[in-house]
């Protein structure tokens, strides 16, 4: 990537280097950093891998004013500890480092996960993962604390120290032995995906017997699974914005503290949607809506797919869900549109088509009525 130029920028311009991981989560953090830059208009951003940054610092030069990076441990932090420049870390390390951290509020993530699964009427709560990383332990501990407050038994499935073949056998055994229905929180989407795969291997129905929830809301993991994975959005864009804001204060000479960003919305998909499983008619209707929302379906198509009288479906659906079939179709479309607005650069016309709206104008009007803001404002916020 580009390096800070040798020719000086205007004196008011601040040179900031961003060295983050090449992943979707950190791409959204980067977007938040750029959003802060657009508001300030006095930042000049450079994306550069950390080894390049360290090489440019040799010889005592100061080619930039601050750094936003991803540093996991004290060994990685050592070359940065004496550079004499403000540094903000967007990774929550396992031990204290000599510069401030901005990242997800893992305790809030674990608490939200437990409350969501408990609300699905499960008999026991389970948190699963390999707990070698501090973020996973924080989420596990908060999940346990919330389960105790809710009066539900709680278990931990820890496969961090096991071999791959041992994990397979051990996990299936534990899943089969759980009291049903159970709610399982994988501490991130990869762990939750792992649980879903082994529920299938064990012949366990999701979400009927096991409700599964992840964290990070990576659409490449969540939306391609069957059933699609419910997940907690970690508000990566907001993490990036707060990291940039914190770095600006440090460049101004302020003393700062770590910032932990509350999670965004919990995105409900089929893997933890247990509200309707006791009524097969409603379950069938929900499955049809979630699979066909992009095909411009209306209530009549749902009635035909379920195979009951319209009045019967509408009465039972409203009794279970608290709203009607048409409202559910609209809700699913708006939720999908929100994700596309946040996570893609698709035009409004393309999003309208993907979500089953007849055209961009109708989509914008419906979105404004349901979300309270225009699609363009939602994308910017």
N, C-alpha and C positions, 0 to 999 in steps of 0.2 A: 504494500500500500504506500501512499504518499508519506514523505517525511516533512516535518516543518521546514519551510523554505529558509535559505540562508539570507535572502534579502529581507530586511525587517518589515513587518506589517505595521500599520498605523499604531502609534503608541497606546491608543486606547484599546486595541484589539488584544484579546487573551488567547494564547495558543494552548489548546487542551488536547492531549493525546488519549485515545480510547483503545485499550488492549483487552478485549473480551474473548470468550470462547466462541467458536463457530457453531452455534446451535440456535434453534428457533427461539428458546427462552431468552438467550442473550441478544438475539436480533431485536426482540421487543424492548429489552432494556436499552439497546442502542437507539431505538426509535424515541424512547422517552428522553434520552440525552439530547437528541436532535430537536425535539419539541421545546426543550428549555432553551437551546441555542436560538431557535426562531423567535422566542419571546425577547431574549436579551439583545440579540443582533450585534453583540460585541465579542462573540466567541468565534474562534477559527478552529474547527475540529479536524483532527487527523486520526485515522484508524491505522494502527501499526502494531504488529506482534510485539510482545514484551521483550524478547531477545534483541530485536532491532532498537527498541527504546533504550535498553541498557547499554548497547554499543554506542549509541549517540550521546550518552551521558559521560562516556570515558573522556578523560582529559579536562574535566572540570567545566565543560560547556553547559549552558542552560538553554537548550533549544526550545523549551516550552515552559508554560507557567503552571501546569498541573496535569495529573494523570488519574484516569479512571480505569481500574484493572480488575483482573480475576486472579487472586492469590490464595492458595488453599492452606498453606502451612508456613511455619517459621523459616524453613529452608528456602522456599521461594521468595519470602519477604526480605531475606537478608540483604540482597543487592540493592533493595529500594530504601532500606532504613536510614542510609546516610546521605541521600542525594540532596537533601535540603530543599525539596519541593513538595507542595501539597499532593497527597495521594489519597484516593478513596477506593476502597475495595468493595466489589459487588459480589463477593463470595463470603459465606459465613464459615469461618475456619474453625477447626477443632481446638485451637489455643489462641490466646490473646496475641494480637499483632500490633506493631507500632503505629498503625494508622486506622482511621475510623472505617466502619463497615456500614453499608446500606444493603438490606436484604429483606426477605419475607419474614413476617412475624410467625415463626413456626408454632409457637404456643397457640396462637389464634387459629392456625390451620388445623391442628389436632383437635382443638375444642369444637370447631365448626363441624369437623368430620364426625365426631361422636354424636353430636346433637342431631345431625342430619340422619344418620343411620338409626338412631333411637326412635326418631319420628316415623320410621317405616314399620314399626311394630315388631322388631326383632326380639328374640329371647336372649341373645348374648352379643357382645361386641368384641371384635378382634382387630388388632393392628398387626400388620405383616410387613416384613422387610429384612434387609441386612443392616444391622444397627451399628455399623462401624463408623458412620459419619455423624457428626454432632447434630446436624439438622434433623436426621431421622430419629435420634434419641429425644430431641426436644418435642417433636411431633408425637412420638410414642408416649412420653410422660404426660403431655397435656391431654391426650386421648384417654389415658387411664384415669386422670383426675376428673375429667368430665363424665366418664362412665360411672365412677363412684358417686358423683353428685346426682346422677340420673337414677341410681339404684339398680344398675344392670351389671351382671357378671362380665368381666373383661379378661381377655387372654392375649398373649403375644405369640406370634409365630415368627421366630428368629432363625433365619437360615444363613446368617453371615459367616459362620465358621464351618459350614458343611461343604462337602464336595458336591459337584453337580448331580451325580447319580444318586447320592444320598438325599439331596434336597427333593428330588422328584418323588421318591418313595415316602419320605417323611411328611412332605406337604400333603400328599393325597390322603395319607392316614389321618392327619389332623383335620383336614376338611371333612372327611366322612364322619369323624367322631363328634363334630360340633353339634350342639343342640340346634334344631331348626325351628323357625328361620333364624339365620345369623346374619350379622352385618360386618363386613370386613373392609377396613381401610388400608390400602396399600400406600405407604408413605410418599410415593410418587407414582406417576402414571406407568412407569416400567414395572414397578412392583405389582400394581393393580392388574396390569395386563398379564403378568405371570400367574396371578391368582385366577383370573378368568380362564386361562388356558388349562389350568389344573382342575378347575371345577368341571370343565368339559371332559377331561380325562377320567374324573371320578364319577361321571354320570350325574352330577348335581345341577339342578335347574337354577339359572340366574334370570331374574331376581327372586323367583318363587322360594327357593330354599336358601340361597346365599345372595345377599345384596352386596355389591362391590362398588367401592369409591376410590378414586385416585386423587392426585394433586399435581398441578401444573397446567392442566387443560391443553395439552399438546394435541391439536386436531389430527395430526398424522398418526397418533397412537389411539386417540379416543374414538374418532368417528369411523375408522376403518374396521373396528372390531365388531363382532356379532356375539352378544348384543353390544351396542355402542356403550362406551364407558363414561359414567358420570365422573366429574372431576371438579376440583376447586381451582379456580383461576387465581394465580399468585400475583396478579397485577404487575407484571414485569415492566410494562410501560411506565407505571408510576414509580417503580424502583429506580429506573433510569433517570427519570425527572428529578427525584429526590437526591440521587447521587450527584447530579450536575449542580443542583442547588446548594448542596453541602460543600462541594468543591469550590464554588464561587465564594462562599463565606470564608473558607480557609485561605483562598488567595487574598482576600481582604484582611487577613490576619486574625480572624476570629478563632476562638477555641470552640470546638464542636464535640458532640457525642455521637455514638452510633445511632442509626435510624432504622427502625423495624417497621415495615409497611404492612398494613392490614391486608388480608386476602380480598380479592374481588368477589364476584358472584360465584355461587356453587352452580355449575351447569348440570342440570338434571337430564340424564339420558336413560336408556332402557336398563342399564345394569343395576340401578338402585331404585327404579320406579316400582315399588311394591304396593302402591296405593290401591291398585285395581285388581290384584291377583285373585281375590276371593270371588270376583264376578267375572266369569269367562267372557261374557258378552262385552263388558267394558275393556277387558284385556285385549280382545280381538280388535276392537275399535281403535284403541290406543296404538297397537302395533301397526295397523293399517295407516293411521295418520302419520306416525313417525317415519314410516317407510315411503309414503307417497306424497308428502306435503309439497314437494317440488313439482307435482304434476297438475297443479291447479284443481285439485279435488275440492268438492263441496260436501255438505252434509249428506246429500242424496247418495253419493258414491260410497260413503262410509256405511250407510244403512244397507246398501246393496251388498257390500262386502261381508258384513256381519250376518245378514240373513234373518233379521227379525223385523217386526213392524216398527216404523219410525217412532211412534209414541213410546214403545217399549224401550228402545235404545235411548231416546232422549231422557226418559224418566230415570233409568238406571244409571246412565252416565252422569247426570246431574247429581244424583244421590251420592255417588262415590266420589266424584271429583270436585263438586261444589260449583261447577260451571258447565256450560253446554258444549256440544260437539263443535259447533262453529267457532266458539271461543277458543277451544283447544287447537283447532287448525290454525287460527290466527296467532295464538300464543307461540306455537312451535315455529311458525314462519318468522315471527319477529325475533325470537331467540336465535334462530339460524342467521338471520340478517345481521344481528348484533355481532356475531362472531366473524362474519365475512367483512363487516365494516372495520373491525379492529385488526383483523389478521391478514387481510389481503388489500390489494390496490384495485380491485374490481370496480368498474363503474356502477352507478346506481341502476342502470338498465340491466347490466349483467347480474347484479345481486337480485333484482326483482325477478328475473327469469329463473335463477337458481332456486329461489324460495317460493315459486308458485304464484307470484303476483302478475296480473295481466300486463302491466307496464310500469315504467319508472315513476310516473306521476301518481298513480294509484298507490304504489309502494310508499312513496314519500308522505302522502297524505295519511295513510294508515299508520306508518311508523310514528309520525308526529302525534297522532291521537293516542297511541298506545304507550309510547315511551316518554312523551312530554317534551321531546326535543326533535329537531330535524335530523335526518341521517347524516348530513354534513357536519352538524354541530356534535353529534354523538361520536363521529370519527375523529374529530379534533380534540375532544375532551379527554 
